[in-house]
């Protein structure tokens, strides 16, 4: 059929450009021989006994799935308590939990866009933010003057120039705190000062900062001293430091009410499974006592960067648990990751269009659930298999 032929041609073009992607399922029931430097379980909480016990209890109480949306039958006490705990940790008046961080970002951007809104999005923002901006500024919103401008990465001066060109216009500045590709930290305090000076709201995706930086692991907004500051909304995922799944939007109570009443990615989506919500809540409670884990993570990240740079590799400056290593191109990145996998080390392989600047990388995540000796041996293998 013609449309299948077109798909085959597009797949062939991606293969030729080194952009083919593959699924690599993990087997159950046996010890995983792979050293995981690709997953995002930064603090090793996905297998913590208290987390698993809480999930099992909820699984026995409620079954496998939520059986409906949050507004039908999908809300449980675990969802409510998780939202209360997340709001408290993030220093926000209220929070609302979603089934994924992706849907949370889509919902947050859409809720903040009004007639004529200018959305200013950092050039290195995650795909969920990019898609949120596109959807929020499409269709009727576009006809009513809403639009997105992509700002240079982590550049408050450039942001100031953009906002100054639109005086008096409602605006939303969107950024990650710790960026997902290179792991660098946004200058949140400076960005917030610029946003406030121009009357703009600020939306911060704290996905890779929650649990890793800030007091008690409260994230990048807290680390910048901005918890509860006016005009800030925070999103995060529960699938990284909490070792679970799901997402959250935290902000004023009025925003929570708006999301429950009108947010399509909340209203029309099946709720996060109760067992996952209960496990995430147990993990969240462990964060308060996680200073030793965070200290080990940062020490391990510093040691790894020093080792890689000593070998002449181009490495990012990590604010949390993400370390990015530049590769010559997509083919080389793919071959490098495959060679590491063949030697029992899983690493992330980031190629266009997943990279905002068109460069290919290996991405390592520092997870303290991996024994230190195994982690260091894995880094040695990454160095040895370099293209």
C-alpha positions in Angstrom: 0.0 0.0 0.0 1.2 3.5 -0.8 1.2 4.8 2.8 3.2 1.8 4.0 5.7 2.4 1.2 6.1 5.9 2.3 6.7 4.7 5.9 9.4 2.3 4.6 11.1 5.1 2.7 11.1 7.3 5.7 12.5 4.5 7.9 15.3 3.9 5.4 16.2 7.6 5.4 16.4 7.5 9.2 18.5 4.4 9.1 20.9 6.0 6.7 21.2 9.1 9.0 21.9 6.9 12.0 18.6 7.8 13.6 17.0 4.4 13.9 15.7 3.5 17.3 15.2 0.1 18.9 13.3 -1.3 21.8 15.5 -3.4 24.2 13.2 -5.2 26.7 14.6 -6.2 30.0 13.9 -9.8 31.1 12.1 -10.6 34.4 12.9 -13.2 36.9 16.7 -13.1 36.6 19.3 -10.9 38.0 20.0 -8.1 35.5 23.7 -8.4 34.4 23.7 -4.8 33.0 25.1 -1.9 35.0 22.5 0.8 34.6 23.9 4.2 33.7 20.9 5.0 31.5 17.8 4.9 33.8 16.7 7.8 36.0 16.4 6.1 39.4 18.9 8.6 40.9 18.5 7.6 44.5 17.8 3.9 44.1 14.3 4.2 45.6 12.4 2.2 42.9 13.4 -1.0 44.9 13.5 0.4 48.4 11.7 -2.0 50.7 9.4 0.7 52.1 8.4 1.8 48.6 7.7 -1.7 47.5 5.7 -2.6 50.6 3.5 0.5 50.2 2.9 -0.3 46.5 2.0 -3.9 47.4 -0.5 -2.9 50.0 -2.2 -0.5 47.6 -2.1 -3.2 44.9 -4.0 -5.6 47.2 -6.5 -2.9 48.2 -7.3 -1.4 44.8 -6.1 -3.9 42.2 -3.8 -3.3 39.2 -5.2 -0.1 37.7 -7.1 2.9 38.8 -10.2 1.8 36.7 -11.1 5.3 35.7 -10.1 8.9 35.5 -9.5 10.9 38.7 -13.0 12.5 38.4 -14.7 9.1 38.1 -13.3 6.4 40.3 -9.5 7.0 40.0 -8.8 9.1 43.1 -7.7 7.3 46.3 -6.3 8.5 49.6 -2.8 7.8 48.2 -3.4 10.3 45.4 -4.7 12.9 47.9 -1.8 12.4 50.4 0.8 12.4 47.6 -0.5 15.7 46.3 -0.4 17.2 49.8 3.2 16.0 50.4 4.4 17.2 47.0 2.9 20.7 47.6 4.6 20.8 51.0 8.0 19.7 49.6 7.9 22.1 46.7 6.7 25.0 48.9 3.5 25.5 46.9 -0.1 26.0 48.1 -1.4 23.0 46.1 -0.5 20.2 43.7 -2.3 17.9 41.2 -0.9 14.5 40.2 -1.0 13.3 36.6 -0.4 9.9 35.1 2.9 11.1 33.5 5.2 14.1 33.6 4.6 14.6 29.9 0.8 15.1 30.4 1.6 17.4 33.3 3.7 19.7 31.2 1.1 19.7 28.4 -1.6 20.6 30.9 0.5 23.3 32.7 1.4 25.2 29.6 -2.2 25.1 28.3 -3.6 26.3 31.5 -1.3 29.4 31.6 -2.0 30.5 28.0 -4.7 33.1 27.5 -5.7 35.4 24.7 -2.6 37.1 23.4 -0.1 35.3 25.6 3.5 35.2 24.6 5.2 31.9 25.6 9.0 32.2 25.9 10.5 28.7 25.9 14.2 27.9 26.5 15.8 26.3 23.4 16.9 23.2 25.4 13.5 22.5 26.9 12.2 18.9 26.9 9.9 17.7 24.1 6.9 17.7 26.5 7.3 21.4 27.0 7.8 22.0 23.2 4.7 20.1 22.5 2.8 21.9 25.2 3.8 25.2 23.7 2.7 24.1 20.2 -0.7 22.8 21.4 -1.3 25.8 23.7 -0.6 28.3 20.9 -2.4 26.4 18.1 -5.9 26.8 16.6 -8.1 29.3 18.3 -5.4 30.4 20.7 -3.2 31.3 17.7 -6.1 33.2 16.1 -6.4 35.1 19.4 -2.7 36.1 19.3 -1.0 33.5 21.5 2.4 32.5 20.2 5.7 30.8 21.2 9.1 32.4 21.0 12.2 30.1 21.5 14.8 31.9 23.7 18.5 31.2 23.7 19.5 28.6 26.2 19.8 29.8 29.9 20.2 33.4 28.8 18.5 35.9 31.1 19.7 38.9 29.0 18.2 37.4 25.8 15.0 36.8 27.7 14.9 40.4 28.9 15.3 41.5 25.2 12.4 39.3 24.1 10.1 40.5 26.8 11.1 44.1 26.3 9.9 43.8 22.7 6.4 43.0 23.9 5.6 45.5 26.6 2.4 45.0 28.4 1.7 41.7 26.8 0.8 38.7 29.0 3.7 36.3 29.0 4.8 32.9 30.4 8.5 32.0 30.6 9.1 28.3 30.5 12.3 26.5 31.5 13.7 23.4 33.0 15.7 23.7 36.2 18.2 20.9 35.6 18.1 20.3 31.8 17.4 16.8 30.7 20.0 16.5 27.9 23.1 18.1 29.3 22.2 18.2 33.0 23.1 21.9 33.4 21.3 24.2 35.8 19.2 27.1 34.7 19.9 30.5 36.4 16.5 30.4 37.9 16.8 33.4 40.2 18.0 35.6 37.3 15.3 34.3 35.0 12.7 34.9 37.7 13.9 38.5 38.2 13.5 39.2 34.5 10.1 37.6 34.4 8.8 39.6 37.4 10.2 42.8 36.0 8.1 42.3 32.9 5.0 40.9 34.6 5.5 37.4 33.2 4.6 34.1 34.9 7.3 31.5 35.2 6.8 27.8 34.6 9.7 25.5 35.8 10.0 21.8 35.0 11.8 20.4 38.1 11.9 16.8 36.7 15.7 16.2 37.0 16.1 18.4 40.1 13.4 17.0 42.4 15.1 14.8 45.0 18.6 15.7 43.8 19.2 19.3 44.7 17.7 21.8 47.1 16.9 21.5 50.8 15.6 18.0 51.5 15.7 17.4 47.8 13.0 19.9 47.1 14.4 20.7 43.7 15.8 23.6 41.6 13.1 26.2 42.5 13.8 25.6 46.2 17.6 25.6 45.6 17.2 29.1 44.0 15.2 30.3 47.0 12.0 30.7 45.0 9.7 28.2 46.7 6.2 29.7 47.0 7.3 32.9 45.3 4.5 34.7 43.4 4.1 34.0 39.7 5.8 30.6 39.7 4.3 27.2 38.7 6.3 24.0 39.1 6.0 20.7 37.2 7.9 17.5 37.9 7.9 13.8 37.1 7.7 11.1 39.7 9.7 8.7 37.6 13.2 9.9 38.4 14.3 10.4 42.0 11.1 8.9 43.3 11.6 5.8 41.2 7.9 5.6 40.3 5.8 7.1 37.5 3.5 10.0 37.0 3.8 13.8 37.0 2.7 16.8 39.1 1.7 20.4 38.7 2.2 22.6 41.8 1.1 26.2 42.2 -1.8 28.3 43.5 -5.0 26.6 44.6 -6.8 28.6 41.9 -4.7 26.9 39.3 -5.4 23.4 40.7 -9.1 24.3 40.5 -8.7 25.3 36.9 -6.9 22.1 36.0 -9.5 19.9 37.6 -12.4 21.8 35.9 -10.9 22.3 32.4 -7.6 20.5 32.0 -8.1 17.9 29.2 -4.9 16.0 30.0 -6.2 15.5 33.5 -10.0 15.1 33.0 -9.8 12.6 30.1 -6.9 10.4 31.3 -7.1 7.3 33.4 -5.6 8.1 36.8 -2.1 7.0 38.0 -2.5 3.5 39.4 -3.1 3.6 43.2 -0.1 1.2 43.8 2.2 3.7 41.9 0.8 6.6 43.9 1.3 4.8 47.2 4.9 3.8 46.2 5.7 7.4 45.1 4.4 8.7 48.4 6.6 6.3 50.4 9.6 7.4 48.3 8.8 11.0 48.8 8.8 10.5 52.6 12.3 9.0 52.3 13.6 12.1 50.5 13.7 14.1 53.8 16.4 11.7 55.1 18.2 11.4 51.8 21.0 13.9 52.4 23.6 11.1 52.4 22.3 9.7 49.1 22.4 13.1 47.5 25.9 13.7 48.8 27.1 10.4 47.3 25.4 11.3 44.0 27.1 14.6 43.7 30.5 13.2 44.7 30.1 10.4 42.2 29.2 12.9 39.5 32.2 15.1 40.2 34.5 12.1 40.2 33.1 10.9 36.9 33.4 14.2 35.2 37.0 14.5 36.3 37.8 11.1 35.0 36.1 11.7 31.6 37.7 15.1 31.1 41.0 13.6 32.0 40.6 11.3 29.0 40.0 14.3 26.7 36.2 13.8 26.3 33.9 16.8 26.1 31.6 16.5 29.1 28.8 18.7 30.5 28.9 20.3 33.9 26.3 18.4 35.9 24.0 20.1 38.4 22.4 16.8 39.4 22.7 13.3 38.1 22.9 13.9 34.3 26.3 13.7 32.6 26.5 14.3 28.9 29.4 13.2 26.7 29.7 14.6 23.2 29.9 12.1 20.3 31.3 12.8 16.8 27.9 12.1 15.2 24.8 9.9 15.4 26.4 6.8 13.9 29.4 7.0 16.3 27.0 7.6 19.3 25.0 4.6 18.3 28.0 2.4 17.9 29.5 3.6 21.2 26.4 2.9 23.1 26.1 -0.6 21.5 29.7 -1.4 22.4 29.1 -0.4 26.0 25.9 -2.5 26.0 27.8 -5.5 24.7 30.2 -5.2 27.7 27.3 -5.0 30.1 26.9 -1.2 30.5 23.6 0.6 29.6 24.0 4.3 28.7 21.7 6.7 27.0 22.2 7.5 23.4 20.8 10.9 22.4 20.7 11.9 18.8 18.6 14.4 16.8 15.7 15.1 17.1 16.1 14.4 20.8 19.0 16.9 21.1 18.1 20.6 20.9 21.3 21.6 19.3 21.5 18.8 16.7 24.6 17.2 18.4 24.8 13.6 19.4 25.7 12.5 22.9 26.0 9.6 25.3 24.0 10.5 28.4 25.0 8.9 31.7 22.8 9.1 34.8 24.4 8.9 38.2 22.3 6.5 40.3 23.4 5.7 43.8 21.5 2.4 43.6 24.4 1.1 41.5 27.3 0.0 43.7 30.2 2.5 43.5 32.8 -0.1 42.3 30.4 -1.3 39.5 29.7 2.3 38.6 33.4 3.2 38.3 34.1 0.0 36.2 31.3 1.0 33.9 32.9 4.5 33.4 36.1 2.7 32.5 34.3 0.7 29.9 32.7 3.9 28.4 36.2 5.4 28.1 37.7 2.3 26.5 34.9 2.0 23.9 35.0 5.6 22.8 34.9 6.0 19.0 
